[in-house]
Amino acid sequence: MDTYYVTRIEEPDFGCEGRPEGQEIKDKVYLKEEITKEETIIFMEDKLLYERDESCDRWRWKITESGGSIMKDLTKGKISTLILGFAIPVFLGNLLQLTYSLADTRIVGSFLGERSLAAVGATTTISNLIVGFLLGLANGFAIITAQKFGAGDKKRVRRSFAIALVLGVIVSAILILIGTVFINPILGFLNVPGKLFIEAKQYILIIIIGLWVTMFYDILMAVMRAIGDTLTPLLILAISVGLNIVLDLLFVAVWKTGTWGAAAATVLAQFIALVICCFYMIHKYELLRLNKNDFKDLESKMIKEMLATGMSMGFMSSLVNIGSLTLQTAINKLGQEIIVAHTAARKITEIYMIMFSVFGQTMATFCGQNMGAGKVDRIKEGMKLAIIYTCVWSTFAMIASYTIGPQLVHMVTGSHKDVVIVNATNYLKFNTIFYYVPAVISIVRNVMQGIGDQITPLVSSGLEMVGKVVIAFTLVPLMGYAGVIVAEPIVWFIMVIPLLVQIIRTPKLKANK
């Protein structure tokens, strides 16, 4: 049981007498841990036990096992410690998230063969497009929540959460409708080979039908991170991943369902995780315990703010994936072995780039809270540190590609074919040399989102999409898979330019408010 001293209660101040027994306090309390001196905040809807110092000059509060969820305030304290402390659970969470797709890839490849693996791989870009959009949307919504939390506005924290849920219902319903109605034209656009069409359709259709689960799951995870809780999403995700692996084996290996079973396992595991998360949040966070009044008279201004940030981050992800999808249409014409090779290369790339996403998410929340608190200097310092951390990680990724690249490809696919291993390894070796550029892109883009600039990241992502589309119709027909290999580094150098120009020019980062 950790002991904290109260350093400040915003209102009311109960003085030496303390609060009466059984009375709930509705305000924000600033605490300092007795031994480590770590500072944090709590909202007094949480249940706490307290005891009085005999000197009557301060009160001690003890966080019990049954109450007192500590939400991390990122607006004060040592920046490097806060960023790393926030990022590590996010990293572990993202690493676990990768096992969703990696489990599908490995289990399908091992039990169903390369044909089924190619069918899944041929639709990966469209699933990444849709799921990435929803994740970006949820993270964008949560930026507003982080800003309100940083400003200490509890009412609008709840209101932003309610709006996120309402918007999530609308968006997921629209995407499910479009996806199910137009599934055949979508797969036709992707140039999915005829022999893979049925298996590919079965797989992606299950993913699309389960998008409402994905949407709500992403919103709950993002909101908890917005208030500084990165541990709970990690634990719930760990449960979900474990369930996904077990269900994958059950559906595919035992029940012989084919590729659709792998998709069903993923959706079902995520649904169970969603239910667990709902029960936890209702029990633990009164701040996020919504009632019908929170859904009444939703502020139009906040709706516009959340749509702006949500759609910006959603479309930012979508534009990137649209470019990748266009490339995939060109790749699908190169044969089954190349499809498998690129599927492996992209899965490993997702692992390599995990830190870009981790520190990107961290900076979006960090900058959101500090912008809400008006602490610009902390934003600039945090951005510099995050870039350093991601560049160090990029060096390790490059070393891995040149030392154990073939082993990683085999681990992901189970394939021993030279054409698969060589092409995938060449992709990794060439791309990782230039990883320092996307490291900067990821951090700066999320910083811009966190401080309220939705346009610049979209411009940068739009350039990435256009670049990949052009390459898909020019270099790939001329160079084959080599054109795919050189595509992303070319695009990275193009898209980093507007980000660097704008981050230097933006007025919000000129001085403290």
N, C-alpha and C positions, 0 to 999 in steps of 0.2 A: 504494500500500500504506500503510494507516494504521497508526500506532504508538500503542500504549496502554501505560500504566504500571499495574501491579498495585497497587491500594490496599488490598485485603484478600482473603485466601483463607479461607473459613470453616473448612475442615479438609481434609486435613492441611496444615500449614505446612512447606514444604520448606526454608526458610531460604536461606542464600547459595548452597548447592550446587545449588539448583534441582531439578527433577525429573530422574530418570535418562532417558536417551534411550530412546524407544520406549514409555515407560510412560504409560498413560492415567490421567488424573486424573478422578475422579468427582464433584467438588464444585463449588460455586458460587464464581466469582471476580468480584470487583468491579474494574472498570477505569476509567481516566481517559485520554482522548485527549491525546496529547503536546502538541498545538498549541492546539486549541480548548478543552481541559479538560472536554469533554463526558463525563459519567459514564454508564456502562452496565454490564451484567453479561453473563456468558456461563456456560454450563454446559460443563464441561471434557470432555464427550464430544466436543465439536467439536475438529477438528484444528487446532493452532496451531503456529507457529514462534516461537521466542523467542531472545533474546540477552541476555547479562548486562552490566550496567553495571560498568565497571572499579572504581568505588567500592564495589561490593558492598553498597550500601545499598538497592537496589531492582532489580527485574527488569523488562525491557521485553518486551512480547509483540507480535508483528506478525501482523496478520490477513492471510492470503494469499488469493489468488483461489480456491484449491481448498478452502478450509475456513473455519471460523470464522463461522457465522451469528450475527449480533448480534441478541439479543432485547432489546427495550426494557423497562427497568424504569421504571414510571410512579410509583413511590413516593418518588422523590427527584429534585431538579432543579427548575428554574423551571417553574411550573405552566402558565403561558400558552404557553410554548414547547413543552412536552410535549403539551398538548391540541391545539394547531394542527398540530404535527408529526405527531401521530397522525391527526388529522381530515382533513388534506389528501389523503393516499392513499385514505382511506375515501370522501371526497367524489368523487374521480375514479372510484373503483370503483363507487359508486352511480350516478354519471352514466353510466358505461358500461353499468351494469345496465339503466338505463332504455331504452337503445337496443334491448334485446331486444324489448320490447313496441312501442316506437316504430317499429322496423324492420318488424315484422309489420303494424302499423297503416298505415304509409305505403305499403309494397309491396303489401299486399292492396288498399288503396284505389285505388292507381294502376293496377294490372294486372287486378284482378278487379271493381272498381266498388264503389259505395256499398252495394249489397245484401250483398255478401260482407263488407264492412267492418262493416255493422250486425250481421251474424251473429257476427263475432268480438267486437264490442262488447257484444252481448247476453249473452255468457258471461264477460266480463272479471271481473265481480265474483266469480263462483264460482272462477275460476282464482286471483284475488288472495286469496280466502279460504283456499284450500288451500295455495298457495305461501307466503303470509304466515304461516300457522300453522307450516309447516316451518321457515321462516327464524327465527321467534320461538323455536321449540323449540331450534334449533341455537345461537342466541345465548344462550338461557337455560342450556343445558348448559355453554357456554363461560365463563359467569360463575363457575362453580365452579372451572373450570380456571384462570381469572385469579386467583382467591383463593388457590389452592394455589401458583401461580407466585409471587404476591406474598409468600407466606409462606416461599418457598424449598423447598417440599416436592416434590422431583422425582418421587418414587415415586407420589405421589397425582396429580401432573400427568398421568403416563402412565395411571394407573388411571382417571382421569376421562375421558380420551380414549377408552379402551377401552369404558367404560360408554356413552359417547355413541354409539359405533358400534353397539353391541348394541341400544340403545333405538331408534336410527334405523332399523335393519332391521325391528323389530317395528311401529313406527308407520307407516312407509311402506307395508308390506305390508297393514296394516289399511285404510289410506286408499285404496290401489289397488283392493282388493277391494270396498269400499263404493261407490267412485266408478264402477267398471265395471258393477256389478250394478244400481245405482239411477240410472243416467245419464238414462233417460227421465223418471222422476218428478222428478228435479232440474230438468231443462229445462222440464218442465211447470210446476213451482212458480215458475220465473223468468218465466213468461208469454212465452216466446220465440215470436214469431209463426210460424204454420205454414209460410209461405214461406221462413223462415230456418232452420227446425228442422234439416234434414239437414246443412247446412253448419256450423251451430253445434255439432251433435253430433260431427261429424268432427273439428273443431278441438279441442274440449275433451277428447275421449276420448284423443287422442294426448298431451295435456298430463298427463292423469291416469296413463296407463300409464308415463310417464317420471318419475313422482314419486320413484322410488327414486334416480334420478340426481340430482334436485334435492336430496334429503335429504342424501346423502353429500357432495355438492358444498358445501352450506351448512355442514355440520359441519366439514369440513377448513378452509374459509375462516375460520370463527368461531374455531377452535382456534388457528390461526396469529395471528389478531388478539389473542387472549387472552394470548399470550406476547409481544405487542408488535410483531409483524411485520405491518405493513399494506402494505408494498411488494409482497411476493410475491403476495398475493391480487389486488392491482391489476393486475399484469403478466399473471397467468393469466386474469383477467377480460377484459383487453384482447384477448387471443388468442381467447377464447370469443366476444366480441362481433363481432370481425372475421369469424370463421367463420360466425356466425349470419347476418350480412348477405349474405355470399357464397352460403351455402346457401339463404337465403330467395329470392334472385334465381334461383338454379339450379332450385329446386323449383317456384316460382310462375311466374316469367317464362319460363323455358326449357322445363321439363318439363310445365308447365300442370297441376299437380296439384290446384289449388284451395286452399281454406283449410287442409285437413289438412296440406298441404306446408309451410305457414308454421309450424305447430306442430311438425312433424317436424324442421324445420331448427333450431328452438330447442333441442329435446331433444338432437339429435345434436351440436350445437355444445357444449352443456353436458357431454355425455358425454366428448368429446375433452378438454375442459378438466379434467374430473375425473381422467382417466388421467394427464395431464401433472402435475397437482397431486400425485397419489400418488407418482409417480416422484421428483419434487422433494423431497417431505417425507422419503421413505426415504433419499435420498442426503444431504440437508442437515441434517436434525434428528435426531440420535440420541436426543434427549430424547423425541421423538414416534415413535421407531422401536419399534413394539410387538412383543412375542413372545407365545407362547401362555400364558406365566405371568401376563401382564397381564390375561388374560381369565378366570383361575382365581380362585375364592374372592372374587368381587367384593363389596366392602363394602356391606352392606345400608344402612348409614347414608348413604354417599355416593350410592347409588342413589336413596334417598328425597330427598336434597338436590337432586340433579340433576333428578329428576322434578318436584319442587316448583318450581324456578326455570324449567325448560324448559317445563312445562305452563303455568305462570303467564304467561310471555312469549308462548307459542304461543296460549293462549286470549285473552290481551290483544289480540293482533293479530286473532284470529278474531272476537272480539266486535265489534271495530270494523268488520270486513268483513261480518259478518252484518247489521249495521245498513245498510251500503252495499248489500248484496245485496237487502235488503227494499225499499230505495229503488229499486233497479234493476227490481224486479218492477213497481213503479208506473210507472217511466219507460218500460218496454217496451210499455205500453198507450197511450203518447202518439204513436206513429208512428215511421217509419223515420228521418225527418229529425231528430227530437229525440234518438233513440238515438245517431245520429252526432254531434250537437252535444254531448251529454253525454260521449260517448267522448272527443272532442277536449278538452273542458274538464277531464276527469279526468287525461288524459295530461299536459296542461300543468301541472295541479295537482301531479302527481307530481314534475315538474321543480322547481316552486316550493318544494315541501316537502322537497326532497332534503336541505337543511341541517338540518332538524329530525331526520331519520333519522340523518344523519352524526354530529351532536353527541350524539344519543341513544345510538348505538352506542359512541361515544368515551367517554361518561360511564359507561356500563355497565362497560366494561373498566377505565377509570380508577378508578372507585369500588370495583370488585371487587378490584383489586390493592391499593389503599390500605386497604380494609377488612381484607384479609388481613394487612397490615402494621400495622394499628392506628392509622393516621394520619388521624384524623377531620377535623382542621383543613384538610388538603389537599382533602378531599372537598367541604367547604363552599365553599372558595375556587374550586375547579374548577367547581362548580355555578353560582356567580354569573357567572363568566366565560363559560361556555357559554350562559347565558341572554342575556347581552349580545350575543354573536356572532350568535345566531339572530334576535334582534330587529332587528339591523342588516340582516341578510339579508331579513327580512320587509318592510322598507321598500323595498328594491330590487324585490321581487316585486310590490308594490303599484304602483310606478312603471311597471314593465313592462306590467302589465295595462291601465293607462290610456293608454299610448302606442303599444304595438305588439301589443295583444291580438288584433285581427283577423288580423294577419300570422302570428301564432303558430298560430292556429286553422287557417288555410289550409296552413301548413307541415306540420301534423300530419295533416290529412285530405286535402288536395288539392282540397277542395270550394270552389266559388264561390257556393253557394246562400246567400242572405241569411238564411234561417231558421236555418241551421246556424251561420253566423258570428255573428249577433246574439245568439242564445241562449247560445252558448258564451262569448262575450265578456262578456255581462251576468253570467254565473256568476262569471267570474274577477274582474271589477271589484268585485262586492259582497263576495265571500269574502275577498279579500286585505286589505280594510280591517281585518279582525279577526284577522289572522295572528299578532299578538303573543300572543294567548291560546294557540293550539296550540303556539307556540314554547316557552312556559313548560311546557305539559303534557308535551311530548316530553322535555324535559330532566329535569323532576322525576320523571316516571314511570320513566325509566331509572336515575336515581340511586337510587330506592327499590328497584328490582330489584338493582342492584349491591351495595347494603348488606344485602340479604337479606330485604326486605319484599316478599312476593309478593302479599299480599292487597289493599293499597291500589290498586296499578295495575289490578288486576282489577275492583275496585269502580268505578273511574273509567271503564274501558272498558265495563263493564256499563251504566253510565248513558248512554254514547254509543250503545250498541246500542238500548236502550229508547227513547231520544229519537228516533232515526232511524225505528224501527218505528212509533212513534206518529205522526210526521209523514207517513210513507208512507201511512197509512190516514186521515189527517185533512186536512192542508194540500194535499197533491198532488191529491186528487180535487176540492178546492175551488178551488185556484189554478193548477193545471196545473204547468208547469215552474218557475214562480215559487216554488211551494212547495218544490221541490227546492233552488233557489238559496238560500233563507233557512234551510234545514234545519241545515247544519253550524254556522254561527255560533251559533245558538240552543243547540245541543248542547254546543259548546265551553265556553260560560259555565257550563253545568250541571256538566260533568265536571271542571273545574279546581278546584272547591270542595273536594272531599275530599282532593285531592292537596296543596293548600296547607295545609290544616288538619293533615294528617298529617306533612308535612315539617317543620312547626314543632314538633309535639309529639313526634316520634320520639326515644326515649332514646339511640339510637346516635349521634345527631348533637349531643348536648348537650355532650360533652366528649371530649378525647383519652383514649384507653385507655393 
